[in-house]
């Protein structure tokens, strides 16, 4: 039965896409347990997804298999706006304005559901603990009914779709010293897929023509973990993940779409056996990746670094039931002078609240359920940035999202 489950999940991973979330375009958490506390809990290991969150903490887990799927129901709404006149091209660079916006598009909505599966295994040995998995962790998926730009509209109603899928595959090892401290390390393989019909900087359709293209890469993570009677601490530093280039989209993407280094640390506090409070801080260095951080006229998305704060609470109401809740806030990496440029990558949600429960079917089997709500966020293009910012001044973007995660855990 276990082999059959592994086969089904592996095939599912290959054909499902992850969706954007609060942490830029990263999911707020991986799996139902993490999502129940809005991604908080780096100091409180619960399942195999900690192979990516905090490898060192795997020393406190039994041999186990965890299978889950995120079901996300985003509601995106965009109203494109901008100047209706083209100013004389002889005007100095800093005063030029391009008429880019498709004013006839009206209010464009995209509410397609998306799914993100995950699979992880923990294998304790005499001195080391091994954790491996494949997790849909990051991405983007939009398909608007109309083009955001006049050139895109004239070219067969293009410049309206973009999909990015990111899967991370950690191989993690953890070791506990006699003084109680644990250290961990991960080799993280990354597979990224992209397709879009976005315009290039020359305002011509990309030659990729909304066909899938693949990129592969890798990075490492180093972590630490320590548990005392009532307190525990965890921290993970993840390196930049260097990727190969998307060969079909070289005309659109001037640089590799690497994934930035990040740092997350937190504590867990247990005032009583049944209660646990979680507090995490997460930093994502988006500015370290040219394809993401540079201005649009330089081939990027103008994203800024992100500071994210997460808190969670878990309560064991009985031997079989555990209830959890959480909250996460991180200011969007998309500034107000880059809204028009990010219409196809609308990572502007900032606040999440979550709730969930775990039910112990038997001593070796558990079922987990989580609900996450991304509160509605609206941002308007200021038009104070580069040429593309001024060309889409007044564009308004709104997003909120409901998410449900199911997970099955087996100890063996």
C-alpha positions as CSV (number, residue, x, y, z in Angstrom):
1,X,0.0,0.0,0.0
2,X,2.8,2.4,0.8
3,X,4.4,1.8,-2.6
4,X,1.1,2.6,-4.3
5,X,0.7,5.8,-2.3
6,X,4.2,6.9,-3.2
7,X,3.6,6.3,-6.9
8,X,0.3,8.2,-6.9
9,X,1.7,11.2,-5.2
10,X,4.9,11.3,-7.3
11,X,2.8,11.4,-10.5
12,X,0.5,14.0,-9.0
13,X,3.5,16.3,-8.2
14,X,4.5,16.2,-11.8
15,X,1.2,17.6,-13.1
16,X,0.0,20.0,-10.4
17,X,1.1,23.6,-9.9
18,X,1.9,25.6,-6.7
19,X,0.4,29.0,-6.2
20,X,1.6,32.3,-4.9
21,X,1.2,33.3,-1.3
22,X,2.1,35.9,1.3
23,X,5.9,35.3,1.4
24,X,6.4,36.9,-2.0
25,X,5.3,34.1,-4.4
26,X,6.2,31.4,-1.8
27,X,3.5,29.4,-0.1
28,X,2.9,30.5,3.5
29,X,3.6,27.0,4.7
30,X,4.1,23.4,3.4
31,X,1.5,20.9,4.4
32,X,-1.5,21.0,6.7
33,X,0.4,21.3,10.0
34,X,2.6,24.2,8.9
35,X,-0.4,25.9,7.3
36,X,-2.4,25.5,10.5
37,X,-0.1,28.0,12.2
38,X,0.5,30.2,9.1
39,X,4.0,28.8,8.5
40,X,5.2,29.3,12.1
41,X,7.0,26.5,13.9
42,X,10.6,26.3,12.9
43,X,11.4,25.4,16.5
44,X,8.7,22.8,16.8
45,X,9.1,19.9,14.4
46,X,5.9,18.0,13.6
47,X,6.3,16.1,10.3
48,X,8.5,15.5,7.2
49,X,8.1,19.0,5.8
50,X,10.6,20.1,8.4
51,X,13.2,18.6,6.2
52,X,13.0,21.9,4.3
53,X,11.9,24.2,7.1
54,X,14.5,23.1,9.7
55,X,16.6,20.0,8.9
56,X,18.3,20.0,12.3
57,X,14.9,19.5,14.1
58,X,14.4,16.1,12.4
59,X,16.2,14.5,15.3
60,X,12.9,14.7,17.3
61,X,10.8,12.9,14.7
62,X,10.1,9.2,14.4
63,X,10.2,7.2,11.1
64,X,7.3,8.5,9.1
65,X,5.7,9.3,5.8
66,X,3.6,12.5,5.1
67,X,1.5,13.1,2.1
68,X,-0.6,16.2,1.5
69,X,-2.2,18.6,-1.0
70,X,-2.9,22.3,-0.9
71,X,-6.1,23.5,-2.6
72,X,-6.0,27.2,-3.2
73,X,-8.9,29.4,-4.3
74,X,-7.5,32.8,-5.2
75,X,-9.6,35.8,-6.3
76,X,-7.6,38.2,-8.5
77,X,-9.0,41.4,-9.8
78,X,-7.2,43.9,-12.0
79,X,-8.3,47.2,-13.6
80,X,-5.6,48.4,-16.0
81,X,-5.2,52.2,-16.3
82,X,-2.7,54.6,-17.7
83,X,-2.2,57.7,-19.9
84,X,-4.1,57.8,-23.2
85,X,-1.6,60.0,-25.1
86,X,1.9,59.3,-26.3
87,X,4.2,62.2,-25.4
88,X,6.8,63.4,-27.9
89,X,9.7,60.9,-28.0
90,X,12.1,63.9,-28.1
91,X,11.4,64.7,-24.5
92,X,14.2,63.7,-22.1
93,X,14.2,60.1,-20.8
94,X,13.0,61.0,-17.3
95,X,9.8,62.7,-18.7
96,X,8.8,60.3,-21.4
97,X,5.4,58.5,-21.0
98,X,4.3,55.5,-23.0
99,X,0.6,54.8,-23.6
100,X,0.6,51.1,-22.7
101,X,-2.6,50.3,-20.8
102,X,-5.5,48.5,-22.5
103,X,-8.3,50.8,-21.3
104,X,-10.9,48.6,-22.9
105,X,-10.1,45.6,-20.7
106,X,-12.3,46.8,-17.9
107,X,-12.1,44.9,-14.6
108,X,-10.4,41.6,-15.3
109,X,-10.9,38.7,-12.9
110,X,-9.1,35.3,-12.5
111,X,-10.5,32.8,-10.0
112,X,-9.1,29.5,-11.2
113,X,-8.4,27.0,-8.3
114,X,-4.9,25.6,-8.1
115,X,-3.4,22.6,-6.3
116,X,0.0,21.9,-4.8
117,X,1.0,18.4,-3.5
118,X,3.8,17.4,-1.2
119,X,5.5,14.2,-0.1
120,X,8.1,13.7,2.6
121,X,9.8,10.9,4.5
122,X,11.8,10.8,7.7
123,X,14.3,8.0,8.5
124,X,16.1,8.0,11.9
125,X,19.3,6.0,12.1
126,X,21.7,5.4,15.0
127,X,23.4,8.8,15.0
128,X,21.9,10.6,12.0
129,X,18.3,11.4,10.9
130,X,17.6,11.6,7.2
131,X,14.7,13.6,5.7
132,X,13.8,13.7,2.0
133,X,10.9,15.0,0.0
134,X,9.4,16.7,-3.0
135,X,7.4,19.8,-2.2
136,X,5.5,22.3,-4.4
137,X,6.6,25.5,-2.6
138,X,6.4,28.5,-4.9
139,X,4.8,29.8,-8.1
140,X,2.3,31.9,-9.9
141,X,-0.7,31.3,-12.1
142,X,-2.8,33.9,-13.8
143,X,-5.0,33.9,-16.9
144,X,-6.9,37.1,-17.5
145,X,-9.6,37.4,-20.2
146,X,-8.0,40.5,-21.8
147,X,-4.5,41.8,-22.4
148,X,-3.1,44.4,-20.0
149,X,-1.4,46.3,-22.8
150,X,-2.4,47.8,-26.2
151,X,0.5,46.0,-28.0
152,X,-0.5,42.7,-26.5
153,X,-4.1,43.2,-27.5
154,X,-3.1,44.0,-31.1
155,X,-1.0,40.8,-31.2
156,X,-3.9,38.3,-30.7
157,X,-4.8,39.3,-27.2
158,X,-1.5,38.3,-25.6
159,X,0.3,39.6,-22.6
160,X,-2.3,38.2,-20.2
161,X,-1.1,34.8,-19.0
162,X,1.8,33.6,-16.9
163,X,2.4,30.3,-15.0
164,X,5.4,29.5,-12.8
165,X,5.8,26.2,-11.0
166,X,8.5,25.5,-8.4
167,X,9.3,22.2,-6.7
168,X,12.0,21.8,-4.2
169,X,13.6,18.4,-3.3
170,X,15.6,18.4,-0.1
171,X,18.0,15.7,1.0
172,X,18.5,16.6,4.7
173,X,20.6,15.2,7.5
174,X,20.4,16.0,11.2
175,X,22.8,15.2,14.0
176,X,22.3,15.7,17.8
177,X,25.3,16.5,20.1
178,X,25.5,15.2,23.6
179,X,24.8,18.8,24.9
180,X,21.4,18.7,23.3
181,X,22.1,21.0,20.4
182,X,21.4,19.6,16.9
183,X,22.7,20.7,13.5
184,X,21.3,20.0,10.1
185,X,22.3,20.4,6.4
186,X,20.3,20.1,3.2
187,X,21.1,19.7,-0.4
188,X,18.1,21.3,-2.1
189,X,17.3,20.4,-5.7
190,X,15.0,22.7,-7.6
191,X,12.8,22.2,-10.6
192,X,11.1,25.3,-12.1
193,X,8.7,25.4,-15.0
194,X,7.5,28.6,-16.8
195,X,5.1,29.6,-19.6
196,X,3.9,33.0,-20.5
197,X,2.8,35.3,-23.3
198,X,4.2,38.4,-21.7
199,X,5.7,41.2,-23.9
200,X,9.4,41.7,-24.0
201,X,11.1,45.0,-23.2
202,X,10.9,45.8,-26.9
203,X,7.0,45.5,-26.5
204,X,7.0,42.5,-28.8
205,X,5.6,39.0,-28.0
206,X,8.0,36.6,-26.4
207,X,9.2,33.9,-28.7
208,X,8.3,31.4,-25.9
209,X,4.7,31.9,-27.0
210,X,3.1,30.4,-23.8
211,X,5.0,27.1,-24.2
212,X,6.4,25.3,-21.1
213,X,10.1,25.6,-20.5
214,X,12.2,24.0,-17.7
215,X,15.0,25.2,-15.4
216,X,17.0,23.1,-12.9
217,X,19.1,24.2,-10.0
218,X,20.3,23.6,-6.5
219,X,21.3,25.2,-3.2
220,X,22.1,24.3,0.4
221,X,20.6,25.0,3.8
222,X,22.3,25.0,7.3
223,X,20.2,24.8,10.4
224,X,20.3,24.5,14.2
225,X,17.9,23.3,16.8
226,X,17.7,23.0,20.6
227,X,14.9,21.9,22.9
228,X,14.7,22.5,26.7
229,X,11.9,21.7,29.1
230,X,9.6,24.5,28.1
231,X,11.5,26.3,25.4
232,X,12.9,25.4,22.0
233,X,14.8,27.3,19.4
234,X,15.3,26.8,15.7
235,X,17.0,28.6,12.8
236,X,17.7,27.9,9.1
237,X,19.9,29.8,6.6
238,X,19.1,28.8,3.0
239,X,21.5,29.8,0.3
240,X,20.7,31.2,-3.1
241,X,19.5,28.5,-5.4
242,X,21.2,28.9,-8.8
243,X,19.2,27.9,-11.8
244,X,19.8,27.2,-15.5
245,X,18.2,29.7,-17.9
246,X,14.8,29.3,-19.5
247,X,16.0,28.8,-23.1
248,X,12.7,29.6,-24.7
249,X,12.4,32.9,-22.9
250,X,15.8,34.4,-23.3
251,X,14.2,37.4,-25.1
252,X,12.0,38.0,-22.1
253,X,14.3,37.2,-19.2
254,X,17.8,38.8,-19.3
255,X,19.0,36.9,-16.2
256,X,18.6,33.5,-14.6
257,X,15.5,33.1,-12.4
258,X,17.4,32.1,-9.3
259,X,15.8,31.9,-5.9
260,X,17.1,34.2,-3.2
261,X,18.8,33.3,0.0
262,X,16.6,33.5,3.1
263,X,16.8,33.2,6.9
264,X,14.2,32.0,9.3
265,X,14.4,31.7,13.1
266,X,11.9,31.2,15.9
267,X,11.1,29.9,19.3
268,X,8.4,27.7,20.8
269,X,7.2,27.9,24.4
270,X,5.2,25.3,26.2
271,X,3.7,26.7,29.5
272,X,1.9,23.4,30.0
273,X,1.8,19.9,28.4
274,X,-1.2,20.8,26.2
275,X,-0.2,24.2,25.1
276,X,2.5,25.5,22.7
277,X,3.1,29.0,21.5
278,X,5.1,29.7,18.3
279,X,7.0,32.8,17.2
280,X,9.0,33.0,13.9
281,X,10.8,35.7,11.9
282,X,11.6,35.2,8.2
283,X,13.8,37.3,5.9
284,X,13.8,36.9,2.1
285,X,16.6,38.7,0.2
286,X,14.7,39.3,-3.1
287,X,17.2,42.1,-4.0
288,X,20.0,39.5,-4.4
289,X,18.4,38.2,-7.7
290,X,18.7,40.5,-10.7
291,X,15.7,39.0,-12.5
292,X,13.5,39.8,-9.6
293,X,15.0,42.9,-8.1
294,X,16.0,45.1,-11.1
295,X,13.7,47.7,-12.5
296,X,11.4,46.7,-15.3
297,X,13.3,48.7,-17.9
298,X,16.4,46.7,-16.8
299,X,14.6,43.4,-17.2
300,X,13.4,42.7,-13.6
301,X,10.2,43.0,-11.5
302,X,11.4,45.7,-9.0
303,X,10.8,43.5,-6.0
304,X,12.2,44.6,-2.6
305,X,13.4,42.5,0.4
306,X,10.8,41.1,2.7
307,X,10.5,40.8,6.5
308,X,7.8,38.3,7.6
309,X,6.5,37.7,11.1
310,X,4.6,34.6,12.1
311,X,2.9,33.4,15.2
312,X,1.0,30.2,16.1
313,X,-0.8,28.3,18.9
314,X,-1.3,24.6,19.3
315,X,-3.6,23.0,21.9
316,X,-4.1,19.3,22.6
317,X,-7.7,19.0,23.6
318,X,-7.5,15.2,23.9
319,X,-5.3,12.2,23.1
320,X,-6.8,12.2,19.6
321,X,-7.3,15.9,18.8
322,X,-4.9,18.8,18.4
323,X,-6.2,22.3,17.4
324,X,-4.0,25.0,15.9
325,X,-4.2,28.6,14.7
326,X,-1.8,31.1,13.3
327,X,-1.2,34.5,11.9
328,X,1.4,35.8,9.4
329,X,2.2,39.3,8.1
330,X,4.9,40.4,5.6
331,X,4.8,43.6,3.6
332,X,4.5,42.8,-0.1
333,X,7.8,42.8,-2.0
334,X,6.0,44.6,-4.9
335,X,6.2,48.4,-4.4
336,X,3.5,50.8,-5.5
337,X,5.6,52.0,-8.5
338,X,5.7,48.5,-9.9
339,X,2.1,47.3,-9.9
340,X,1.6,47.6,-13.6
341,X,4.8,45.6,-14.2
342,X,3.6,42.8,-11.9
343,X,0.1,42.3,-13.2
344,X,1.1,38.9,-14.4
345,X,3.0,38.2,-11.1
346,X,0.5,39.6,-8.5
347,X,2.3,38.7,-5.3
348,X,0.8,41.5,-3.2
349,X,-1.0,39.7,-0.4
350,X,0.4,40.5,3.1
351,X,-1.8,39.1,5.9
352,X,-2.8,35.5,6.5
353,X,-4.9,33.9,9.3
354,X,-5.1,30.2,9.7
355,X,-6.8,27.4,11.7
356,X,-6.5,23.6,11.6
357,X,-6.7,20.3,13.4
358,X,-5.0,17.0,13.7
359,X,-6.8,13.7,14.4
360,X,-5.0,10.6,15.5
361,X,-6.8,7.7,13.8
362,X,-4.4,5.2,15.5
363,X,-1.1,5.6,17.4
364,X,0.6,5.4,14.0
365,X,-1.8,7.2,11.7
366,X,-3.0,10.9,11.7
367,X,-5.1,13.0,9.5
368,X,-4.6,16.8,9.3
369,X,-6.8,19.6,8.0
370,X,-5.9,23.3,7.7
371,X,-7.7,26.4,6.4
372,X,-5.7,29.6,5.5
373,X,-7.3,32.9,4.5
374,X,-5.3,35.6,2.7
375,X,-7.0,38.9,3.5
376,X,-7.9,41.1,0.6
377,X,-5.1,43.5,-0.5
378,X,-5.5,46.3,-3.0
379,X,-2.6,48.3,-4.5
380,X,-2.6,51.1,-7.1
381,X,0.2,51.9,-9.5
382,X,1.6,55.3,-8.6
383,X,3.2,56.0,-11.9
384,X,6.4,57.4,-10.2
385,X,8.8,54.7,-11.3
386,X,10.3,53.8,-14.7
387,X,8.7,54.1,-18.2
388,X,6.5,51.0,-17.6
389,X,5.3,52.5,-14.2
390,X,4.3,55.7,-15.9
391,X,2.7,53.9,-18.8
392,X,0.4,52.0,-16.4
393,X,-0.2,54.8,-13.8
394,X,-3.5,54.2,-12.0
395,X,-3.7,50.4,-12.6
396,X,-5.4,48.8,-9.6
397,X,-4.8,45.2,-8.4
398,X,-6.8,43.4,-5.7
399,X,-6.2,39.9,-4.4
400,X,-7.6,37.6,-1.6
401,X,-7.4,33.8,-1.2
402,X,-8.9,30.8,0.5
403,X,-6.9,27.7,1.0
404,X,-7.6,24.2,2.3
405,X,-4.8,21.6,3.0
406,X,-5.3,17.9,3.6
407,X,-2.5,15.7,4.9
408,X,-2.1,12.0,5.9
409,X,0.7,10.9,8.2
410,X,1.9,7.3,8.8
411,X,4.5,6.3,11.3
412,X,6.2,3.0,10.4
